[in-house]
Amino acid sequence: MNNPISWTRRATTSELDTDVRRPAAAIVSPAKPMVGIGAQLQRIVDRSARNSAGSAFLARFVVLNLIGAALVAAAWVDGLAAKPYRADVSGMCVLITALFLWGLWRAFRRDWQAVRWIGNTLVYLGMVGTVLGLIVTVSELTVDGVQNFDNFTTIISAIFIGSGTALYTNLLACIGYLWLGTNAHLLCREEI
């Protein structure tokens, strides 16, 4: 044996199958060769690694948003969570909340580009709500109303209603932006 490599050659599975003599009733051909078992085990390991990564993401998502939900529940118990919706006459708070919930759904689906877009849109909607609140405030102010003392309560109530819309829509938009931004940063290491 002049060639040292020749004695290290191993037989392939097909060669081993031909060398083994079995009775005809006992011949069982494997569905996949022995080499395929290693590939199947690798696929199982990869699948479980993906599932563990998915379950780790799901656990982080649930814990992070349960903390936020607990803060909202505490504000609700204290009577603070319903104030923006009662004070808003434009309906912007409902729109901001719906868009925020859609952003949470997109964060759950790991669509970070949509989360970024929704977060930025929340900020713009907060600004639009501020402008709508100022329009409500200014629309009640007239020269005749300011000169008449009887209309003073109407003017003051319009200022309260308008400023409530302006401030609460901006507050909800900022909270939604921060919440979505925290989700994006902690779950995906992205900034919105």
matplotlib code that plots the C-alpha trace (Angstrom):
import matplotlib.pyplot as plt

x = [0.0, 2.0, -0.9, -1.8, -5.1, -6.6, -7.1, -9.1, -11.8, -15.3, -18.0, -21.1, -24.5, -25.5, -22.4, -23.3, -26.9, -25.7, -23.2, -25.8, -27.9, -31.4, -34.4, -36.9, -39.5, -37.2, -35.8, -36.8, -35.4, -35.0, -37.1, -33.9, -30.3, -28.3, -26.8, -30.4, -30.8, -28.1, -29.8, -33.2, -31.6, -30.1, -33.5, -35.1, -32.4, -32.7, -36.5, -36.3, -33.8, -36.1, -39.0, -37.0, -36.1, -39.7, -40.8, -38.1, -39.4, -43.0, -42.0, -40.3, -43.2, -45.7, -43.7, -43.0, -46.6, -48.0, -46.0, -47.5, -51.0, -50.5, -49.6, -52.7, -54.9, -53.5, -54.4, -57.8, -58.4, -57.3, -59.8, -57.1, -57.4, -60.8, -60.2, -58.6, -61.6, -64.1, -62.3, -61.7, -64.5, -62.7, -62.4, -58.6, -57.9, -59.9, -58.0, -54.6, -55.6, -56.6, -53.4, -51.4, -53.1, -52.3, -48.7, -48.6, -50.0, -47.3, -44.7, -46.0, -45.7, -42.2, -42.9, -40.5, -40.8, -44.6, -44.0, -41.6, -44.1, -47.0, -44.9, -44.0, -47.6, -48.7, -46.5, -48.1, -51.6, -50.8, -49.8, -53.0, -55.0, -53.2, -54.2, -57.8, -57.9, -56.7, -59.2, -62.0, -60.7, -60.4, -63.7, -65.7, -63.9, -65.6, -65.4, -69.0, -68.5, -65.5, -67.2, -70.3, -69.7, -72.6, -70.7, -67.7, -68.5, -69.0, -65.6, -64.0, -65.6, -64.5, -61.0, -61.1, -62.6, -60.1, -57.1, -58.3, -58.4, -55.1, -53.2, -54.8, -54.3, -50.7, -50.3, -51.8, -49.7, -46.5, -47.3, -48.1, -44.9, -42.8, -44.5, -44.0, -40.4, -39.7, -41.0, -38.9, -35.8, -36.0, -37.4, -35.5, -32.8, -34.2, -35.2, -38.2]
y = [0.0, 2.9, 5.4, 6.1, 7.7, 4.7, 2.7, 5.6, 5.4, 4.7, 2.9, 4.9, 3.9, 2.5, 0.2, -0.9, -1.7, -3.9, -5.8, -6.7, -9.7, -9.7, -11.9, -10.4, -9.9, -8.0, -5.5, -2.1, 0.7, 3.9, 6.8, 8.9, 7.8, 8.0, 11.3, 12.7, 12.0, 14.6, 17.1, 16.4, 16.8, 20.1, 21.3, 20.4, 22.3, 25.3, 25.2, 25.1, 27.9, 30.0, 29.1, 30.0, 33.4, 33.9, 33.0, 35.2, 38.1, 37.3, 37.3, 40.6, 42.1, 40.9, 42.0, 45.5, 46.1, 44.7, 47.3, 50.0, 48.5, 48.6, 52.3, 52.9, 50.9, 53.0, 56.2, 54.7, 53.9, 57.4, 58.8, 60.3, 57.9, 59.0, 62.8, 63.2, 61.5, 63.6, 66.9, 66.3, 67.6, 66.9, 63.1, 63.3, 61.3, 58.4, 58.5, 58.7, 55.8, 53.7, 54.5, 53.7, 50.3, 49.6, 50.5, 48.0, 45.3, 46.1, 45.9, 42.5, 41.5, 42.9, 45.4, 48.0, 50.3, 50.6, 51.1, 54.0, 55.5, 55.2, 56.7, 59.7, 60.1, 60.2, 63.2, 65.0, 64.1, 65.6, 68.8, 68.8, 68.3, 71.3, 73.4, 72.1, 73.0, 76.5, 76.9, 75.9, 78.4, 81.2, 80.5, 81.4, 84.7, 87.6, 91.3, 91.6, 88.7, 90.2, 93.5, 92.0, 90.7, 88.3, 86.3, 86.0, 82.5, 81.3, 82.6, 81.0, 77.7, 77.9, 78.5, 75.5, 73.2, 74.3, 74.1, 70.7, 69.4, 71.0, 69.6, 66.2, 65.3, 66.3, 64.4, 61.2, 61.5, 61.9, 58.9, 56.8, 57.9, 57.1, 53.7, 52.6, 54.0, 52.0, 48.9, 49.4, 50.2, 47.4, 44.7, 45.4, 47.9, 50.4, 54.0, 55.6]
z = [0.0, -1.3, -1.1, 2.6, 1.7, 0.0, 3.2, 4.7, 2.0, 3.5, 1.7, 0.7, 1.9, -1.5, -1.4, 2.1, 1.1, -1.8, 0.4, 3.0, 2.1, 3.6, 3.1, 0.6, 3.3, 5.6, 3.0, 4.2, 2.1, 4.2, 3.0, 3.0, 3.2, 6.4, 5.3, 5.2, 8.9, 9.7, 7.4, 9.1, 12.6, 11.4, 10.1, 13.5, 15.4, 13.0, 13.4, 17.2, 17.1, 15.0, 17.3, 20.4, 18.8, 18.0, 21.5, 22.9, 20.8, 21.8, 25.5, 25.2, 23.3, 25.8, 28.9, 27.4, 26.4, 29.6, 31.5, 29.2, 29.6, 33.4, 33.3, 31.2, 33.6, 36.5, 34.6, 33.9, 37.6, 38.6, 36.0, 33.7, 30.7, 29.7, 29.9, 26.4, 24.8, 26.7, 26.0, 22.3, 20.1, 16.9, 17.2, 16.7, 20.0, 18.6, 15.3, 17.2, 19.4, 16.4, 14.6, 17.7, 18.0, 14.4, 15.1, 17.9, 15.6, 13.1, 15.8, 16.7, 13.1, 13.0, 10.3, 11.5, 8.5, 9.1, 12.8, 12.0, 9.6, 12.1, 14.9, 12.7, 11.6, 15.2, 15.8, 12.8, 13.9, 17.3, 15.6, 13.5, 16.7, 18.3, 15.3, 15.4, 19.1, 18.4, 15.6, 18.0, 20.4, 17.9, 16.2, 19.3, 19.7, 18.0, 18.4, 19.6, 22.0, 23.6, 24.2, 25.8, 29.4, 29.1, 26.5, 28.8, 30.0, 26.4, 25.5, 28.5, 27.8, 24.2, 25.3, 27.6, 25.0, 22.3, 24.6, 25.8, 22.2, 21.4, 24.5, 24.7, 21.1, 21.3, 24.6, 23.1, 20.0, 22.0, 24.2, 21.2, 19.5, 22.6, 23.1, 19.5, 19.6, 22.8, 21.1, 18.0, 20.0, 22.6, 20.3, 17.1, 18.0, 15.6, 16.1, 14.6]

ax = plt.figure().add_subplot(projection="3d")
ax.plot(x, y, z, "-o")
ax.set_aspect("equal")
plt.show()
